[in-house]
């Protein structure tokens, strides 16, 4: 069995869950937002800083506030 490595936390309701797949964690976050109106966050400790930065610049989180539109990695508006 894979080790659980994605941690989702919600400060509004003191929720903490761990997942072994990123897709499952992302689905959980969206469900929690829809059901509660809270804004949970996730932690991916295995990723190198460069990978996290590249993902943020590419806009993979889907939120405009954490995207660098001037980056050559930016994938929005396509």
Secondary structure, DSSP 8 states (H G I E B T S, - for coil): -----EEEEETTTTEEEEES-HHHHHHHHHHHHHHH----EEEETTS-HHHHHHHHHHTTT--GGG--TTSTT-----
